[in-house]
Amino acid sequence: MKDGKTQKDLAEVLSKYARTVLKNKHVMTEVSSHLAKKHNIKLGRIMYYLNDPARFSEGELSEVALIAEQIFLKLDEAEDLEPKRWFNPIEIKRFRQYKFVSIDDIDKIELPLTFDNAVYLGSGVYQVAVKLTTIARLYKYKLLHYNFNIQREGKFVKGKTEQEIKVYRKNVNEIKKEVLEGELDKTALAYNCAVDTSEDESERELIYDKENHTLTITVGTVIDILDGTHRTMGIYEAYLENPDKVDDEEMITILFSNYIEDKAKKYQVSLAKSTPFNKARAKELAKERLSDELVGRLKDGEGMLKKRIYSTNNVNRSFGQLTSFEVLSDAFDNYWRPEKRSEIKDIVKEFNEYLEYLFDYYEDRVFDDNSLLFSKLFFIGHVIVAKHMYENNISYGLLNEYFDNIDFNKNNQQWQKRGIVNSDNKIRQDKRTIKSIEEYFKNLIKEGVNKHVKH
């Protein structure tokens, strides 16, 4: 704003005209019409200010400036609101470019909706990993439905002719708590995309792209919850209560089908009859899945290992692959295992930071076939070192002090003596080799701890 002018001063002038504008229907219509069309500032937002002019002093300055300008243009006596009295030319240009975006505008979700990494399981069922936040938004904006013709239970309420969902509040509240604490068990949900509901010109509710592995739910499609009503509601209520605590990277598997009601009902019954897990085994598997989920985020995220982790153990360095999903997942499970899902995000962040320094210091060795530093199994060692540095509050910038004096060339005789490479200088791939690598890096950090832990 111009020297000597403040938003509070502008608010005081605006307050003089607030009642006049509210009483003048013609002026009010013209002001609101322009602001809605050009700046997405709707009538309700304008009324928010005019009904309590004190809000002008604390509101978004661009909104206040635009409302002031329109009142100046539409109300003859409002000459003291002329923009150039309050703002310099650059500020005027900037606030004229302003577009109001509400939380609902950002949050809103609509069909069509396309999911990546979809897998066709056969029999008309597709498997997709979906963000918890996406599930919550689908439920919030009425895109998920409870079909009483398919579900096992509903209830009639006295005085009403329509059924209502039979909800066990205790279950929903427990699930909500688990979501907010990052502890939700990742058992799959099942949704059915009802036949003959699409409004797309293809007349198909689901479109699967085999080549790109995407699944699109087309516009107009009715999505019925087959299995997981309480979990869906718990996810939604957690998001509603505290959206910031629902990890935007956390995902859960959804099985999407495209059945007529009779077949959907039979599928729902088959899901209900699925053999339950032994509780102890379920916990064990959940822990294993945490390390898998962690590596999945490294593989698909924006860090140094994006697209460099191969799904099988046959790593092909010519394609940019450095290590395998299994090797890295086992390493985290053994040496840096997240005890709960909420820890995954922090571990991924720390390991990515470690890798940034590693790749920066030793960029010339990343795809050097003679160097072991970036070989598939040596990423086990990187997990060990990264965790050690993190726990001892050692700057990753000191990483080179650990590695600079080590000859990682596979022709170095020490690697053959340790059983890591064979007589042909090829890296062994057996359990004994993994053990040798683990012991080597554990000894390395023991030797370095006194030297570095004080930094």
N, C-alpha and C positions, 0 to 999 in steps of 0.2 A: 504494500500500500504506500501511498505518497507520504513524504515526511510530515509528521504531525497528525497523521490520520491513523485511527485504530479501528478494529472490527467492532469494538464496543461503541465507538462514535457512530459508525454506520448503523448499528443496531438501534441506537436511540432515534435516529432520523426515520428509519423504517417503521418503528413502533408508532410514529405519528400518523402513518397512513394505513396501518393494518386494518383498523375498523372500517375506514372508508372503502377499502378494496373489498372487504367481506360483504359490505352492504350493496356494492355496485355489481350486479350480476353480469352486466356487459363486460366490464373491466376484468372481473374475475374469470370469465370464460375465455377472453382473449389471452390473458396472462397464462392461464393453465394450459390452454391449447398449444401455445408456442413452446412452453417449457417441456411439455410431454413429448411433442413431436421432435424437437431439436435436441433435447438433453435428457430425455427419459425421466424427467422429474414430474411425477404424477400429481393429480389434484390432492390426494391424501397427504403427500409430502409437503406441498405448499401450505395446506391447512395446518399441518403440524407446527409450522412457524407462525402463521398469522394468528392462530388461536392463543398463542403464548409468545408474544414478540421478544421476550427475554431470551428465547432460544436463538435468536439471530446472533447474539454475542458469542455463543459457544458452538454454533453449527459449522458445517463444512463451508469454508470461505467462498469456494466457487459457487455453491448453491445460493448462498446469501447474495453474492454479487449479481448472479443471473436474475434472481427475484427482484433485486433492487433495480436492475436495468429495465426489466419489463414494466415495473410500476412507473418508472420515469417515462417510458415511452407511451404508456396507456393512460396515465393520469396527468392532466395538464398542470396541476399545481405542484407536482413532485419534481420541480427543477433541481432541488438540492440533492437528488439522487443520481444526477448525471454521472456516468461512470468515470469520465476523465477528471472529475473533481476528487475522486477517491483512489484511482489506480493509474499506473503508468501504462503506455501503449502495449508493452510486452505482456503485462499482467492481464490486460483486457483480452488480448488474443488467446491467452492460455485458458482463462475461465470460459471463453466462448467455445472451446473445444471439449469442455467437460461433459461427461455422460454419467448419470447416476446409475449405480449398479447395486441392487439390494442383495441381501444375503440369500433371499429366495431365488433370485436370478442366477446366482452362482451355484446354488445348491440343487436347483431343479434338474430333473432327469426325465428324458422322454424317449419314446421309441421312434425310429429304429435304434437299436443298440447292438454294437459289435464287440465281441470278446475275442481276444487273441489266445493262441496256444490251446485251441479246442481239439478234443480227441473224440472221434466217433467210436463208440463201444459196440456198435451193432444193435439190431432190433429197435432202431429208432431212438436210441439214447446217446446223448453227447455229454462229455465230461468237460467242465470248465472251472478254472480257479477264478473266483470273483472276490473283489475287495469287500470287506465288511461294510465300509462306507457306502458302496454301491447298493448292497442289499438293503441297508437302512433307508437310502433315498428312494429305492424302488417301492418300498413299503409306504414311506411317507407320502409319496405322490400317487398313491392308489393304483400302482401298476401290478401289485401282487394281490391275489384274491384267494378267498377261502370258499371252495366249492363244496356245498353240503351234499351234492350228489355223489361225490367221490370220497370225502372224508368219512372216517368211522363214527365220529361223534359230533353232535350239535345239541343245542338245548332250546326249548321253547320257554319264553318268559311270559308270565301271566299278563294278559291284556294285550299281547302282541301276537300277530299272525305269522311273523317271520322268525326263523331260527336265528340264534346267536352262537358265536363260537364258544365252545366250552373251554375256558382258559383256567389253567392251574397257576394261580398267581405266584405261588411259591417257586415253581419251576422257572417262570419268566424272570422273577427277581434274582434268582440264583444265576441265571444265564447273563443277565444284565451286569451283575457284579463281576462275573468272570471276564466279560468283554472289557469292562473298565479297568480291570487289573491285568489285562493281557494274558488271561489264563484259560480262554475258551478252548474246549476240546474240539478238534477239527473233524468230527464225523460229518459225512456228506449230507447236504440238503437235496431234496428232489422237487423240482418244479415241472409242471406240464403246460406246454403251450397249446392251448385248446384248438382243435381242428375247426376250420371254417370261421375263424375270427379275424384273420389278417385283412387289412385294408390296402395292402401292397398290390401293385399291378401283377406281381408274380403269383399271387393268391397262395403263397406259402408262408407259414408262420416262422419257420426256421430255414435259413439258407446257410449251408455249410460249404466253405471253400476248401477243397482238399489240398490244393497246392499251397495256400498260405495259412492253413489251419485256423481259420477264423469262423466264428458262428455268429450270425446276425439274427436277432429277433426283430421281425418286421413291424412296421407301424400298425396299430390297431389290435395287435395280438393280445389275447387275454391269457395272463400267466397265473395258473392255479398252483397253490402250494400243495404238493402231494405229501411230503414228509418233511417235518422241521418247522411246524407252525410256532411252537414255543421258542425255538432258537431264533427264528426270524423276528419275532416280537421282542425278544430279549436284546438282540442286536440293535433293533430300531429304537427301543427305549433307552439304551445306553447312549446311542448317538444323539437322541433328543435331549438327554440330561446333560451330557458333556461331550460335544463333538470333538474337542481337542484331545480327549483321552482315548478316542478310538483311533488306533494306529492306521493311517491311510495306506500303509503297505501290507497290512495283515489281510490274508485271504483265506477263503474256505472253499471246498469243492462243492459244486452244484451239478447235479445230474438233470439235464434238460431233456424232456421227452416231447413228443408231438402225437398224442393219442386222442382217439375219440373217448367219450366218457366211460363206456363200458371197459375198454382196454386199460384206461388210466386207473379205473377202480381196481382191476385185477393186479396191476403193477403196484398200486399202493398197498394192497394186501400182502403181496410178496415181499415188499420192503419191511412191512410190520413183522413178518415171520422170520426175518433174518436172524441167524444165530447170534446171540449177544456175546461180546468179548468177556473173558475173565477179567475182573477189575485190575488185578495186579499186572496182567499182561498188557492191558490197555494203557496203563501208566507207563510201562516200559516202552511200548511202541510210541507213545506220545513224546517221550524223551528223545527217541531216535529221530522222530519227525522234526524235532526242533533243530537239530543239526542239519537235517536235509533242507529245512526251510531257510536256515541261515545261508547255506551254500546257494540255494536257489536265488536268494536276493543278491548275492555276489555275482552270480551268473547273469542275471537279467537286469541288474541295476546299472548305475553310471560309473562304477569304479574301474580299476585297472584290469579286473578279470572279466569284464563284460564280453561275452562271446568267446572267452578263452578257456572255458571249462567245458570239457566234453562229457556227454552223457554216459558213454561206455569207457572202458579202460584203454581202448586203442586210440591214444592221443596222436593226432596228425599235426605236427608243428608247421607243416607247409600251409595249413589252413588257419594258422594263427592260434592253434590250441596249445595250451601249456600244461594243464593238469586235468584230472578227471573228477567228476562229481563224487564218486565213491571215495577216492583218496582223500579229498578235502573234507568231506563229511565225516569220515572216520577220524581224521585228525582233530577236528573240532570236538567230536564226541568224546575223544580220549583226553584232550588237553585244554580245551576252552569251551566246555559244554555249557550252554545257557540252561539254567535251572528252571526258568519260566520264560514264556514267550515275550514278555515285555523287555527282556534283556537282549534279544536278538538285534534290535535296531542299533544299540550302543556298540555291540561287538562288531557288527558289520562296519560301522563308522570308524572304529579304531583300526580294524584290520585294513580297511581301504587306505587310511592315512599312512599306516606302515608301508603298504605296497607302493604308495606314491613316492616315498623316499627310496625304496628299493629299486624301482624302475628308473628313477631319476639318477641315482648314483651309478647304476650298472646297466644303463640303457644298451650299451654295445654287446651285452651278453644275453639279452632276452631270448634271441633266437640263434644263439651260438651253439651248435650241436656238440661242440667240444667242452662246453661249460656245464657243470652240474647245478649251478646256482639256481637256474630256472627250469630244471628238469622236473618231470611229473612228481616223483616221490619226494623231492627236496622241499616241496610246498608243505610237507608235514613239518619240516624244520622251521619254516617261516611262521607257521601257527605257534610253535613252541616259543620262538624268540619274540614274536609280537606280543604274546600273552605275558611273558616275563617282563618286557619293557613297560607294558601297560600297568601291570600290578606293582612294579617298583618305581613308577612315575619317572621313567627314563625317557628323555626326549627321543622321538624317532629320528631326529636329525643326527643322533650319534650312532645310527645303524652302521655306518661305514667303518667305525672303529672296531666293530665285531668282525667284519668280513674282509677288510682291506688286506690283511696279512695272511689270508687263506688262499691257497692255490686250488681253485675249484675245477681246474682242467682235469678231465677224466683220465688223462694220461699220467697224472700224478700217482705214484706208486701207493700212496697211503690209502687211496680209495679201493684198490685191489686187495690190499692187506686187510682192510675192514670188511671185505666181502660185498662191497657196494657195486663194483664193476668186475666183470670176469676177465679172463686172460686175453680176450679180444677187445678189451676196453669198451664193452657194451654194458649198459646198466642192467643189473639183475632186477627182477620184478617179483621176487618171492617174499614171504613173511620174514625170513631171516634178514633180508636186506632192509626191510622196513624197520625192524628192530635195531639194526646197526645205525641207521640214519637217526632214529629217535635218540639213541644213546649218545651219538656224536653231538647233536644239538643240545641235549641236556647237559653234557659236560662243558660245552662251549659257554652256556649261560652261567654255569657254576664258576667257571674261571673268570668270567667277566663281571660278576656281580659286585665284587669289592671295588672294581675300577670305575664302574658307571653308576651305581645306585645312588650316589650322593648328588648327581646332577639333577 
